Amino acid sequence: MHRRAVISTAVAALLLPAAAFAQGFPSKPIKLIVPFPAGGPADLFGRVLGNAMGSELGQQIVIENRAGVGGVSGVDALAKSAPDGYTIGLNGAAALSAIPFMTSKMPFDWQKDLALLTLVVRVPEVLVVHPSLPVNSLQDLVAHARANPNRVNYGSAGTGTITHLAVELLKIEAKIDLVHVPYRGAAPAVNDLLGGHVQLAVLDTPVLLPHIRSGAVKALAVTSATRSGALPEVPTTAEAGLKNVNSDNWYGLSAPAGVPADILDKLHKAATTALRSADLKKQFDSQDGVPSPVTPGEFAAFVKAEQAKWGPIVVTTGAKLE
């Protein structure tokens, strides 16, 4: 009996620091890695979420932008971070659901190296063109592209991103040929679109709204099942005759695998509480984003469904990570 008591006391002593650590979490600022450049939609949503989560947790959340490889670089940095809860990160659709089909050398396995927390936001995308392109509708664009094969180019936020695959899906469904120009994020793609260096793009509505409203670019179609609340006058791709061209973007929140369960619970609660708040919803609404809090299990099931959707498209197009 004495020996059992000694062993029990020893085990309790070993567990006590971990329990105390979880109970005192967070005791310092938390880093939130955004895997795209500052100024893009992921950055906008990440900063709003970080501020709201910081209020819930009572600690500042500091944004770190880690752009590259369609969002893979930032997620890889997250996966290799210390599993103590003080580093969390956004992950875009491509890094988890599309790029794994484009390379045999993924630097991480999301099912082993990440602890998924919650889906953060669903974002409609919109197809826009530079005013110099002589088209005013999706039907016009398809006709123009067929008459000028491989003479129309499009910008994306990077190879393998949904902004890339959305246009590849359009090419398949409309039977047209367009030239891909990948960038390191949405913001530089928009800059070159505004300058006329690329002629069209399918990007998240938040980063394009001011330019659509100013007339700097022309919106031809929303690539969602329903019209965008921010752009109610713009038809969907289905309304324009291409019902299978559907490419909502999304961003989720994760931590490195190995973070103690108590800390994961605190992070998940802070994130989902923030995502359900009226203030955050108002800020997301202004960027045409839909807050989408879910359980970790629901988020994992969602990612697998997205892989089932985009994997065959990657294979069909032959897209490779550049």
Backbone bond lengths (Angstrom), bond angles and torsions (degrees), N, CA, C in turn:
res aa  C-N    CA-C-N  psi(-1)  N-CA   C-N-CA  omega(-1)  CA-C   N-CA-C  phi
1 M - - - 1.462 - - 1.527 110.83 -
2 H 1.364 113.38 -42.03 1.457 117.32 179.68 1.527 110.78 -61.95
3 R 1.378 115.67 -41.05 1.463 120.01 -179.08 1.529 110.39 -63.24
4 R 1.357 115.92 -41.66 1.471 119.56 178.82 1.526 111.10 -62.92
5 A 1.306 116.57 -39.38 1.467 120.38 179.92 1.519 110.86 -64.22
6 V 1.344 115.35 -40.66 1.464 119.95 178.91 1.521 110.40 -63.08
7 I 1.366 116.54 -44.70 1.470 121.07 -179.76 1.521 110.25 -62.80
8 S 1.348 116.17 -44.73 1.469 120.20 -179.98 1.521 111.43 -60.81
9 T 1.335 114.99 -41.06 1.464 119.49 179.46 1.525 110.92 -64.78
10 A 1.342 115.80 -40.09 1.463 120.61 -179.88 1.527 110.92 -64.85
11 V 1.340 116.91 -44.14 1.462 121.31 179.32 1.528 110.39 -62.00
12 A 1.328 115.52 -44.26 1.464 119.97 179.65 1.524 110.77 -61.27
13 A 1.329 115.69 -38.49 1.464 119.88 179.89 1.522 111.26 -65.06
14 L 1.362 115.07 -37.03 1.458 119.22 178.71 1.520 111.71 -68.40
15 L 1.328 116.42 -37.43 1.461 121.15 -177.56 1.524 112.55 -78.36
16 L 1.307 117.31 -24.42 1.459 121.26 -174.55 1.529 113.67 -58.86
17 P 1.360 119.34 -45.60 1.464 117.93 -179.91 1.524 112.52 -60.05
18 A 1.353 116.85 -41.71 1.466 119.96 179.95 1.516 110.87 -63.56
19 A 1.320 115.69 -43.35 1.464 119.76 -179.53 1.524 110.54 -64.85
20 A 1.335 115.21 -42.49 1.457 119.04 179.56 1.527 110.82 -65.25
21 F 1.351 115.43 -37.21 1.461 119.79 179.02 1.516 110.39 -62.83
22 A 1.345 115.94 -46.01 1.464 119.76 179.76 1.520 111.03 -63.29
23 Q 1.355 116.18 -40.86 1.456 120.18 -177.98 1.521 111.28 -64.24
24 G 1.357 116.84 -34.21 1.450 120.43 -178.14 1.520 113.83 -89.28
25 F 1.301 117.78 1.66 1.466 122.05 -177.70 1.519 110.44 -77.89
26 P 1.359 117.47 137.26 1.465 127.45 -5.14 1.525 111.08 -94.06
27 S 1.307 115.67 142.78 1.465 120.43 179.73 1.519 112.24 -108.75
28 K 1.350 116.05 4.68 1.467 120.99 178.54 1.535 107.57 -155.52
29 P 1.341 118.29 170.35 1.466 120.32 -179.42 1.523 112.68 -59.64
30 I 1.322 115.41 151.58 1.461 123.40 179.50 1.532 108.40 -109.07
31 K 1.320 115.64 140.38 1.465 120.61 177.60 1.528 109.84 -95.41
32 L 1.330 115.92 132.06 1.462 121.93 175.96 1.529 108.11 -114.87
33 I 1.327 116.08 110.62 1.460 121.09 179.97 1.531 109.45 -81.84
34 V 1.324 115.46 125.17 1.466 122.01 174.03 1.527 106.21 -107.62
35 P 1.343 118.83 118.69 1.463 120.61 -171.03 1.526 115.08 -84.03
36 F 1.315 117.35 26.47 1.457 123.10 177.64 1.526 108.53 -141.49
37 P 1.348 117.75 164.26 1.469 119.87 -175.87 1.530 113.14 -66.40
38 A 1.319 114.94 160.06 1.463 120.84 173.76 1.523 109.70 -61.66
39 G 1.331 115.37 143.36 1.456 120.62 177.72 1.507 114.81 96.82
40 G 1.328 117.45 -16.35 1.456 121.14 178.13 1.510 111.60 -84.90
41 P 1.346 117.80 175.27 1.468 120.57 -177.94 1.519 114.29 -61.72
42 A 1.338 117.54 -39.78 1.470 119.62 178.76 1.519 110.45 -61.09
43 D 1.321 116.69 -39.75 1.461 121.67 179.22 1.524 110.71 -65.58
44 L 1.336 116.76 -42.43 1.467 120.52 179.47 1.525 111.11 -61.03
45 F 1.334 116.48 -49.19 1.463 119.80 -178.95 1.526 111.13 -68.39
46 G 1.342 117.24 -36.66 1.458 120.75 179.91 1.519 112.15 -63.38
47 R 1.321 116.74 -40.65 1.468 119.69 -179.11 1.530 111.60 -69.51
48 V 1.322 116.94 -39.01 1.467 119.41 177.44 1.526 110.06 -64.71
49 L 1.333 116.60 -45.39 1.462 120.31 178.96 1.518 110.77 -63.92
50 G 1.332 117.37 -43.01 1.459 120.64 -179.39 1.517 112.45 -60.06
51 N 1.320 116.62 -42.97 1.468 119.91 178.22 1.519 111.29 -62.64
52 A 1.339 116.01 -43.57 1.471 119.90 -177.96 1.525 111.36 -68.82
53 M 1.329 117.45 -41.90 1.464 120.45 178.07 1.520 110.97 -65.93
54 G 1.339 116.42 -37.90 1.460 119.73 178.54 1.511 111.96 -59.67
55 S 1.340 116.18 -38.53 1.462 120.25 177.49 1.518 110.79 -65.72
56 E 1.321 117.37 -38.78 1.464 121.35 179.66 1.528 111.96 -67.56
57 L 1.345 116.24 -38.82 1.462 121.19 -174.80 1.528 113.42 -90.41
58 G 1.337 116.77 -13.77 1.456 119.87 -179.30 1.512 113.44 75.20
59 Q 1.340 117.07 22.24 1.464 121.73 177.02 1.521 109.43 -140.97
60 Q 1.308 116.28 150.80 1.461 120.65 177.45 1.524 110.26 -68.69
61 I 1.329 116.82 141.26 1.462 122.15 172.27 1.520 107.40 -112.21
62 V 1.316 115.15 119.55 1.467 122.42 -173.90 1.522 109.58 -99.27
63 I 1.329 117.02 129.21 1.457 121.87 -179.24 1.527 110.41 -84.56
64 E 1.322 116.14 134.59 1.466 122.22 172.91 1.524 107.72 -126.70
65 N 1.329 117.32 117.03 1.457 121.62 178.88 1.521 109.60 -86.07
66 R 1.344 115.75 123.52 1.474 122.36 178.70 1.522 108.17 -127.97
67 A 1.331 117.20 82.50 1.463 121.37 -175.25 1.524 111.31 -83.78
68 G 1.344 115.23 157.71 1.451 120.50 173.21 1.508 113.49 137.20
69 V 1.332 115.76 144.55 1.467 124.70 175.00 1.521 111.22 55.11
70 G 1.331 116.49 47.18 1.454 120.37 175.56 1.515 114.67 61.82
71 G 1.336 116.68 27.77 1.458 120.82 -179.80 1.513 113.98 97.09
72 V 1.339 117.34 -6.05 1.463 120.78 -177.82 1.524 111.87 -69.40
73 S 1.325 117.38 -39.81 1.473 120.15 -176.17 1.523 112.14 -59.01
74 G 1.327 116.31 -43.70 1.456 119.71 -179.54 1.518 112.37 -67.49
75 V 1.333 116.53 -40.18 1.465 119.70 179.50 1.523 109.98 -68.64
76 D 1.336 117.47 -35.70 1.461 120.75 177.12 1.523 110.48 -63.98
77 A 1.333 116.40 -41.58 1.471 119.54 177.34 1.529 110.41 -61.37
78 L 1.323 116.06 -39.42 1.463 120.13 177.08 1.518 110.81 -62.89
79 A 1.340 116.35 -47.70 1.472 120.83 -177.21 1.519 111.94 -59.78
80 K 1.334 116.66 -30.25 1.469 120.57 -177.56 1.533 112.68 -95.86
81 S 1.320 117.43 7.22 1.466 121.22 179.15 1.532 110.77 -78.34
82 A 1.317 115.37 161.68 1.465 120.45 177.27 1.527 109.82 -61.47
83 P 1.330 117.84 131.99 1.470 120.98 -177.57 1.525 112.63 -81.66
84 D 1.332 115.81 60.37 1.458 119.88 -177.30 1.530 112.98 -115.91
85 G 1.343 116.07 1.09 1.461 119.85 179.02 1.513 114.10 89.69
86 Y 1.337 117.15 -6.64 1.462 119.39 -177.75 1.533 113.19 -91.10
87 T 1.311 116.25 2.03 1.459 121.39 170.29 1.526 108.42 -132.16
88 I 1.320 115.79 121.26 1.453 122.37 175.05 1.526 106.80 -127.65
89 G 1.312 117.51 172.58 1.454 116.89 -177.73 1.508 113.92 -161.61
90 L 1.319 115.04 151.92 1.454 120.61 170.66 1.516 108.76 -77.81
91 N 1.318 116.46 150.97 1.451 120.86 169.93 1.517 108.02 -134.37
92 G 1.333 115.39 130.09 1.450 120.68 178.60 1.512 111.42 -83.68
93 A 1.308 115.44 171.12 1.458 121.55 -177.14 1.527 112.11 -58.40
94 A 1.326 116.66 -43.85 1.462 120.19 -171.52 1.521 113.10 -63.43
95 A 1.332 117.13 -45.03 1.460 120.84 -173.20 1.523 112.67 -61.29
96 L 1.331 116.48 -29.99 1.459 119.76 -178.42 1.523 113.08 -100.88
97 S 1.339 118.10 -32.44 1.457 118.67 -169.17 1.520 115.97 -113.00
98 A 1.334 119.17 -14.33 1.465 119.96 -176.38 1.524 112.99 -123.40
99 I 1.327 117.07 -50.09 1.463 120.03 -175.55 1.531 112.79 -61.20
100 P 1.343 120.61 -31.81 1.467 118.62 176.14 1.528 113.84 -56.01
101 F 1.336 117.61 -21.51 1.463 120.97 178.46 1.530 112.05 -88.42
102 M 1.336 117.16 -5.12 1.467 121.25 -175.09 1.512 113.30 -102.05
103 T 1.313 117.06 -7.20 1.458 119.50 -176.38 1.521 110.03 -152.04
104 S 1.314 115.27 151.11 1.468 120.42 175.20 1.520 110.95 -95.69
105 K 1.336 116.21 4.17 1.467 120.65 -175.24 1.525 112.10 -122.99
106 M 1.323 116.92 45.83 1.465 119.26 173.93 1.526 109.52 -61.36
107 P 1.333 118.12 132.79 1.463 120.16 -177.28 1.532 113.59 -75.73
108 F 1.325 116.78 -8.55 1.458 119.84 179.09 1.523 109.11 -148.51
109 D 1.312 115.24 160.29 1.464 123.06 173.42 1.517 106.35 -116.57
110 W 1.333 117.15 110.30 1.458 119.08 -172.04 1.520 112.45 -60.08
111 Q 1.318 117.76 -29.29 1.466 119.45 -178.48 1.523 112.26 -74.67
112 K 1.340 117.20 -19.94 1.461 120.94 179.82 1.525 113.02 -107.62
113 D 1.322 115.98 -33.10 1.466 120.07 -169.65 1.521 114.87 -101.46
114 L 1.332 117.29 -7.67 1.457 120.38 -179.59 1.525 110.85 -123.74
115 A 1.317 115.14 150.69 1.465 122.39 169.48 1.523 105.99 -108.50
116 L 1.322 117.22 100.95 1.456 120.40 -178.82 1.523 109.93 -67.30
117 L 1.324 116.78 135.87 1.460 121.61 -178.63 1.532 111.52 -104.24
118 T 1.318 116.71 -60.59 1.464 119.45 -178.84 1.525 110.45 -163.76
119 L 1.303 116.06 151.45 1.458 120.37 164.30 1.521 106.34 -66.22
120 V 1.323 117.43 140.25 1.466 121.34 -177.49 1.518 111.59 -100.70
121 V 1.327 117.05 -51.99 1.462 119.79 -171.31 1.520 110.63 -155.00
122 R 1.324 116.19 142.78 1.467 123.20 169.47 1.528 106.81 -104.05
123 V 1.338 115.97 136.23 1.459 120.35 -173.62 1.528 110.85 -131.24
124 P 1.336 117.61 120.56 1.461 118.94 174.15 1.526 110.47 -64.13
125 E 1.316 115.47 151.78 1.457 120.47 173.94 1.520 109.23 -114.97
126 V 1.322 115.67 156.21 1.457 120.27 -177.89 1.527 109.31 -134.11
127 L 1.323 115.67 138.76 1.454 122.41 177.28 1.514 108.46 -88.95
128 V 1.323 116.25 121.52 1.467 121.23 -178.93 1.516 109.92 -126.80
129 V 1.337 116.05 157.16 1.461 121.23 177.36 1.521 109.33 -132.06
130 H 1.329 115.78 155.48 1.458 121.35 173.57 1.525 108.49 -71.17
131 P 1.331 118.33 143.21 1.464 120.74 -177.54 1.534 114.55 -57.33
132 S 1.330 117.15 -21.04 1.463 119.74 -179.83 1.521 112.64 -71.22
133 L 1.336 116.90 -19.20 1.463 120.15 178.39 1.527 108.23 -77.89
134 P 1.327 118.82 124.20 1.472 121.66 -172.09 1.530 113.22 -79.18
135 V 1.326 116.36 61.59 1.465 121.24 179.02 1.523 109.15 -139.01
136 N 1.330 116.67 149.94 1.464 121.39 179.69 1.517 113.21 -130.04
137 S 1.321 116.86 4.17 1.465 121.21 179.04 1.516 108.65 -154.28
138 L 1.329 116.35 166.56 1.460 120.00 177.59 1.528 110.39 -63.33
139 Q 1.321 116.29 -38.14 1.462 119.64 177.61 1.524 110.84 -61.97
140 D 1.350 117.39 -40.37 1.469 121.37 176.23 1.525 110.97 -60.67
141 L 1.331 115.51 -42.94 1.466 120.01 -178.68 1.520 110.59 -62.42
142 V 1.320 116.82 -45.98 1.462 120.39 -179.84 1.535 110.25 -60.35
143 A 1.321 117.59 -44.70 1.468 121.24 179.50 1.532 111.05 -63.25
144 H 1.335 116.07 -42.29 1.466 120.49 -179.53 1.529 110.57 -65.37
145 A 1.327 117.21 -42.81 1.459 121.16 -179.06 1.530 111.06 -66.18
146 R 1.324 117.15 -37.44 1.463 120.04 178.30 1.534 111.24 -66.89
147 A 1.329 115.65 -33.73 1.465 119.84 179.20 1.525 111.96 -79.39
148 N 1.346 116.47 -16.98 1.471 121.49 -177.60 1.530 110.43 -133.95
149 P 1.339 117.60 64.16 1.477 119.99 -175.64 1.523 112.45 -59.66
150 N 1.348 115.02 133.35 1.470 123.07 178.16 1.530 113.57 60.64
151 R 1.327 116.56 23.40 1.463 120.34 176.14 1.531 111.66 -113.50
152 V 1.320 116.29 -2.45 1.459 121.89 174.80 1.520 107.56 -111.64
153 N 1.341 116.98 128.93 1.464 119.01 179.90 1.520 111.23 -112.78
154 Y 1.313 115.17 159.24 1.467 119.88 179.87 1.522 110.04 -135.81
155 G 1.329 115.51 145.17 1.452 121.81 177.41 1.512 111.19 -98.19
156 S 1.322 116.07 152.02 1.466 121.14 176.56 1.515 109.23 -139.21
157 A 1.329 116.12 170.11 1.463 121.34 177.56 1.522 112.15 -78.79
158 G 1.334 117.25 3.17 1.466 121.39 177.85 1.509 111.48 141.05
159 T 1.314 116.44 153.24 1.458 121.50 178.27 1.528 110.38 -58.59
160 G 1.314 115.32 129.87 1.456 120.48 178.03 1.506 114.88 90.06
161 T 1.341 117.61 -11.35 1.461 118.92 176.63 1.520 109.58 -72.04
162 I 1.315 116.05 162.61 1.465 119.52 178.03 1.521 110.11 -61.78
163 T 1.336 117.42 -30.53 1.463 120.18 178.50 1.531 111.57 -66.51
164 H 1.315 117.13 -24.16 1.469 122.31 173.72 1.531 110.12 -81.65
165 L 1.323 116.19 -51.91 1.460 120.34 -175.36 1.522 112.43 -66.66
166 A 1.338 116.98 -28.05 1.466 119.44 178.06 1.522 110.82 -60.86
167 V 1.345 116.31 -41.25 1.468 119.03 179.32 1.524 110.60 -74.89
168 E 1.327 117.57 -33.61 1.463 119.51 175.14 1.532 110.52 -62.73
169 L 1.330 115.64 -37.79 1.461 119.99 175.88 1.526 110.20 -64.86
170 L 1.321 116.98 -42.00 1.464 121.41 176.04 1.527 110.64 -59.29
171 K 1.324 116.92 -43.92 1.466 120.99 179.82 1.529 111.37 -59.36
172 I 1.336 115.44 -41.80 1.469 120.04 -179.56 1.522 110.92 -66.04
173 E 1.319 115.64 -48.27 1.465 120.08 -174.45 1.535 111.86 -71.43
174 A 1.333 117.28 -36.56 1.465 120.84 -177.67 1.523 113.11 -91.92
175 K 1.354 115.41 -7.74 1.471 120.59 -179.35 1.530 111.42 57.39
176 I 1.347 114.31 55.10 1.456 120.52 178.60 1.527 109.29 -129.10
177 D 1.333 116.08 163.16 1.461 121.74 178.86 1.523 109.40 -118.14
178 L 1.333 115.59 122.33 1.463 122.54 178.75 1.520 108.21 -128.71
179 V 1.326 117.02 155.32 1.461 122.01 -177.89 1.526 109.86 -101.02
180 H 1.338 116.17 127.86 1.463 121.82 -176.95 1.534 111.67 -86.96
181 V 1.339 115.79 131.78 1.466 122.43 173.87 1.531 107.40 -123.21
182 P 1.336 118.19 99.47 1.473 120.09 -177.56 1.523 112.59 -81.07
183 Y 1.351 115.72 147.07 1.466 122.30 177.05 1.536 108.64 -125.12
184 R 1.311 115.58 173.45 1.465 121.05 177.79 1.527 109.39 -95.32
185 G 1.317 116.18 62.18 1.456 120.89 179.66 1.516 112.02 118.66
186 A 1.337 115.42 166.59 1.461 120.85 -176.21 1.528 111.88 -71.39
187 A 1.340 117.34 -38.16 1.465 120.13 -174.89 1.533 112.73 -58.51
188 P 1.341 120.36 -49.38 1.462 118.89 177.91 1.523 113.13 -66.77
189 A 1.339 117.13 -29.97 1.470 119.70 176.38 1.522 110.14 -64.82
190 V 1.322 116.51 -41.21 1.462 120.61 178.90 1.523 110.48 -65.06
191 N 1.318 117.00 -41.31 1.465 120.43 179.60 1.527 111.49 -57.61
192 D 1.325 116.74 -44.42 1.463 119.76 179.92 1.526 111.90 -74.02
193 L 1.335 117.08 -29.11 1.460 119.70 174.12 1.527 110.17 -64.85
194 L 1.321 116.48 -44.57 1.466 120.76 179.39 1.527 110.96 -63.22
195 G 1.338 116.41 -33.02 1.455 120.47 179.86 1.515 113.94 -83.16
196 G 1.342 116.50 -3.79 1.453 119.85 179.27 1.516 114.73 80.63
197 H 1.332 117.10 10.72 1.468 120.39 179.00 1.520 111.50 -75.65
198 V 1.327 116.60 -28.57 1.469 121.85 167.16 1.518 107.04 -123.06
199 Q 1.321 116.13 155.10 1.460 119.91 -170.34 1.522 114.81 -100.32
200 L 1.326 117.33 -21.78 1.466 118.47 178.43 1.514 110.05 -153.26
201 A 1.321 115.26 167.12 1.467 121.71 177.21 1.514 109.18 -162.46
202 V 1.322 115.82 153.57 1.460 122.96 167.45 1.524 105.79 -115.92
203 L 1.324 116.24 109.14 1.460 121.11 -175.44 1.523 110.18 -134.29
204 D 1.337 115.66 166.00 1.459 120.85 177.23 1.530 109.77 -57.22
205 T 1.307 116.15 138.44 1.465 119.69 -177.50 1.536 113.80 -58.23
206 P 1.355 120.83 -35.60 1.466 118.97 -176.55 1.515 113.97 -55.73
207 V 1.329 117.11 -41.43 1.456 119.88 -174.60 1.528 111.69 -77.62
208 L 1.339 117.36 -14.64 1.458 121.18 -177.42 1.526 113.91 -105.00
209 L 1.321 117.88 -18.79 1.465 121.12 -174.27 1.531 114.02 -51.03
210 P 1.325 119.79 -51.28 1.475 118.15 -177.86 1.520 112.77 -62.89
211 H 1.316 117.05 -32.23 1.466 120.40 -178.07 1.528 111.55 -78.30
212 I 1.326 116.43 -30.53 1.461 120.16 174.30 1.525 109.08 -68.52
213 R 1.328 116.02 -45.36 1.465 120.65 -177.14 1.524 112.24 -67.75
214 S 1.342 116.64 -28.75 1.465 119.33 179.19 1.528 112.35 -84.38
215 G 1.330 116.67 -11.40 1.457 120.51 -178.01 1.515 114.07 86.89
216 A 1.336 116.97 7.16 1.469 120.33 -179.89 1.522 111.94 -68.99
217 V 1.337 116.35 -27.95 1.466 121.83 173.47 1.521 108.34 -136.00
218 K 1.323 116.39 159.73 1.457 121.71 179.27 1.529 109.98 -107.27
219 A 1.329 117.36 127.44 1.459 122.19 177.21 1.524 109.29 -87.36
220 L 1.336 116.45 125.13 1.458 120.71 -178.57 1.520 113.12 -102.76
221 A 1.331 117.15 -35.53 1.469 119.52 -177.61 1.518 110.72 -164.54
222 V 1.324 115.93 149.43 1.468 123.23 172.47 1.517 107.31 -96.64
223 T 1.340 116.77 129.42 1.469 120.39 -175.80 1.524 111.51 -90.16
224 S 1.311 116.28 46.74 1.468 122.74 179.68 1.518 109.30 -126.15
225 A 1.325 115.24 168.42 1.461 119.81 -179.44 1.520 111.68 -69.03
226 T 1.328 116.95 -28.58 1.462 121.45 -179.71 1.527 109.26 -128.49
227 R 1.310 116.45 162.30 1.459 120.39 179.21 1.530 111.22 -66.05
228 S 1.316 115.34 153.52 1.459 121.64 179.03 1.517 110.49 -77.51
229 G 1.334 116.32 137.69 1.456 120.02 176.49 1.513 112.57 -63.62
230 A 1.326 116.68 -28.07 1.464 120.80 -179.89 1.528 112.12 -83.31
231 L 1.350 116.18 -19.01 1.463 120.94 -178.05 1.533 109.69 -133.97
232 P 1.319 117.22 60.72 1.470 119.57 -173.43 1.524 114.08 -63.65
233 E 1.324 116.96 -18.89 1.470 120.62 -178.71 1.527 112.69 -83.93
234 V 1.328 117.44 -10.43 1.469 121.21 -176.54 1.526 109.46 -92.95
235 P 1.343 118.38 124.01 1.472 120.73 -178.25 1.527 111.80 -70.00
236 T 1.316 116.06 160.60 1.462 121.02 174.00 1.528 109.12 -82.08
237 T 1.319 115.64 164.49 1.458 119.84 176.35 1.530 110.45 -62.68
238 A 1.330 117.03 -33.92 1.466 120.21 177.90 1.524 110.69 -63.83
239 E 1.325 116.36 -42.26 1.465 120.57 178.40 1.528 111.44 -64.37
240 A 1.338 115.49 -26.38 1.468 120.27 179.35 1.526 112.03 -89.22
241 G 1.338 116.40 4.98 1.460 120.15 174.95 1.506 116.24 99.93
242 L 1.350 118.38 6.04 1.464 121.34 179.91 1.532 108.76 -124.08
243 K 1.325 116.18 72.89 1.466 121.78 -171.89 1.522 113.71 -65.85
244 N 1.326 118.19 -22.75 1.465 120.30 -177.81 1.526 113.12 -86.70
245 V 1.331 117.08 -5.41 1.463 120.15 178.39 1.522 108.31 -87.31
246 N 1.322 115.68 88.15 1.456 122.93 -176.34 1.516 108.26 -130.51
247 S 1.329 117.61 120.72 1.471 119.12 -172.28 1.523 113.25 -149.29
248 D 1.311 117.38 55.76 1.463 119.35 171.12 1.524 109.33 -55.62
249 N 1.315 116.22 140.65 1.453 120.42 174.41 1.526 108.72 -95.93
250 W 1.329 117.05 167.01 1.459 120.16 177.65 1.525 109.68 -156.62
251 Y 1.323 114.21 160.05 1.462 121.94 175.48 1.520 108.46 -135.06
252 G 1.334 115.00 140.43 1.454 120.80 178.86 1.516 110.84 -122.79
253 L 1.322 116.34 175.20 1.459 122.85 -179.03 1.522 109.50 -123.84
254 S 1.336 116.27 132.34 1.460 121.23 -179.08 1.521 110.73 -139.39
255 A 1.331 114.19 169.13 1.459 122.86 173.59 1.529 107.00 -130.43
256 P 1.312 118.41 167.17 1.471 118.79 175.32 1.522 110.43 -66.74
257 A 1.317 117.33 148.68 1.461 120.33 173.49 1.522 109.44 -61.12
258 G 1.309 116.37 146.08 1.457 120.62 177.57 1.510 114.97 99.18
259 V 1.338 117.26 -5.96 1.469 119.56 175.79 1.531 108.09 -66.11
260 P 1.328 119.01 133.84 1.467 121.26 -179.51 1.531 112.36 -52.67
261 A 1.311 116.05 143.14 1.468 121.72 -175.22 1.527 112.26 -57.41
262 D 1.332 117.53 -39.31 1.465 120.52 -179.28 1.526 111.50 -61.65
263 I 1.324 115.31 -37.97 1.463 119.81 -179.55 1.524 110.22 -73.32
264 L 1.334 116.49 -40.57 1.468 119.73 175.68 1.524 110.60 -58.07
265 D 1.329 115.65 -41.01 1.467 119.61 178.83 1.524 111.26 -62.22
266 K 1.335 116.97 -41.60 1.468 120.38 179.01 1.528 111.13 -64.21
267 L 1.333 115.52 -42.48 1.466 119.75 179.92 1.525 111.02 -65.87
268 H 1.330 116.60 -42.62 1.464 120.77 179.70 1.525 110.90 -64.36
269 K 1.325 116.34 -43.44 1.461 119.86 179.83 1.526 110.71 -63.23
270 A 1.349 116.58 -42.96 1.466 119.92 -180.00 1.528 110.76 -63.81
271 A 1.335 116.79 -41.51 1.466 120.75 -178.35 1.520 111.41 -67.38
272 T 1.330 117.08 -47.63 1.465 119.57 -176.39 1.525 111.87 -71.23
273 T 1.327 116.71 -33.76 1.468 119.32 174.92 1.523 109.96 -63.85
274 A 1.319 116.00 -43.43 1.465 120.59 178.32 1.522 110.81 -62.25
275 L 1.336 116.69 -42.75 1.461 120.97 -176.97 1.529 112.64 -68.67
276 R 1.326 116.61 -20.34 1.474 120.39 178.63 1.533 111.90 -94.08
277 S 1.325 117.13 -2.39 1.458 119.35 -176.57 1.528 111.01 -76.53
278 A 1.318 115.64 147.11 1.469 121.13 -178.90 1.523 111.26 -64.70
279 D 1.344 117.30 -35.90 1.459 120.12 -178.21 1.517 111.28 -66.92
280 L 1.343 116.98 -45.13 1.467 119.29 178.82 1.523 110.46 -64.95
281 K 1.326 117.15 -42.56 1.463 119.96 179.20 1.526 110.89 -57.65
282 K 1.320 116.21 -40.94 1.460 119.94 179.05 1.527 110.78 -62.61
283 Q 1.344 116.42 -42.45 1.462 119.99 179.80 1.525 111.75 -68.13
284 F 1.342 117.00 -39.87 1.464 120.46 176.61 1.533 110.35 -65.91
285 D 1.333 116.53 -41.52 1.468 120.40 179.37 1.528 111.05 -57.32
286 S 1.333 116.35 -38.28 1.462 119.84 -178.49 1.520 111.39 -64.96
287 Q 1.344 116.56 -19.64 1.460 121.87 177.93 1.532 111.53 -108.61
288 D 1.333 116.28 13.25 1.465 122.58 178.44 1.526 112.53 63.84
289 G 1.331 116.59 29.02 1.453 120.85 178.10 1.518 111.25 -104.18
290 V 1.341 115.95 146.00 1.457 121.61 -178.66 1.530 109.35 -109.92
291 P 1.360 119.25 109.59 1.466 120.71 177.16 1.524 110.29 -56.59
292 S 1.349 116.38 137.04 1.465 118.88 -171.36 1.525 112.03 -138.59
293 P 1.342 118.69 61.06 1.467 119.88 -179.00 1.523 112.26 -66.66
294 V 1.333 116.06 135.87 1.466 122.21 178.60 1.525 108.71 -143.74
295 T 1.326 116.55 174.21 1.461 120.99 173.81 1.527 109.16 -79.69
296 P 1.328 117.48 161.53 1.473 119.20 176.05 1.529 112.62 -56.61
297 G 1.338 116.64 -39.45 1.463 119.88 178.92 1.517 112.16 -64.81
298 E 1.309 116.65 -40.58 1.468 120.85 177.99 1.519 110.87 -66.27
299 F 1.323 116.74 -36.95 1.461 120.37 178.70 1.531 109.91 -65.40
300 A 1.320 117.61 -43.62 1.467 121.05 178.90 1.531 111.33 -61.46
301 A 1.327 116.58 -42.10 1.469 120.32 178.43 1.521 110.72 -64.21
302 F 1.329 116.58 -37.06 1.457 121.49 178.75 1.530 110.58 -64.38
303 V 1.336 117.29 -44.16 1.464 120.56 179.91 1.532 110.36 -61.81
304 K 1.318 116.90 -41.67 1.469 119.96 178.72 1.524 111.45 -63.10
305 A 1.326 117.22 -37.82 1.466 121.03 177.21 1.526 110.63 -65.82
306 E 1.342 116.79 -38.57 1.460 120.90 177.51 1.532 110.88 -66.12
307 Q 1.319 117.08 -37.25 1.461 120.10 176.40 1.528 110.46 -62.75
308 A 1.323 115.83 -40.36 1.471 119.93 179.22 1.524 111.13 -65.03
309 K 1.330 117.29 -29.15 1.467 121.57 179.76 1.525 111.62 -78.43
310 W 1.342 117.42 -49.20 1.455 120.82 -171.10 1.516 114.02 -88.49
311 G 1.327 118.03 -24.78 1.465 120.66 -179.92 1.524 113.05 -54.38
312 P 1.344 118.68 -51.53 1.466 119.72 179.54 1.527 113.53 -61.71
313 I 1.332 117.16 -32.94 1.462 120.18 178.81 1.528 110.10 -67.81
314 V 1.336 116.69 -41.42 1.458 120.64 176.51 1.529 109.96 -59.42
315 V 1.317 116.35 -45.18 1.470 120.63 -179.77 1.522 110.98 -63.68
316 T 1.331 116.62 -43.36 1.465 120.88 -178.96 1.524 111.75 -62.89
317 T 1.323 116.04 -42.70 1.468 119.63 -177.44 1.522 112.35 -79.50
318 G 1.335 116.50 -20.44 1.462 119.28 -176.21 1.505 112.92 73.46
319 A 1.331 117.64 18.78 1.462 121.26 -178.36 1.520 110.65 -62.43
320 K 1.325 115.61 133.68 1.464 122.06 178.58 1.508 109.65 -124.08
321 L 1.304 116.08 149.62 1.456 121.34 177.89 1.525 108.58 -68.82
322 E 1.337 116.46 121.90 1.457 121.35 -175.82 1.525 111.16 -91.71
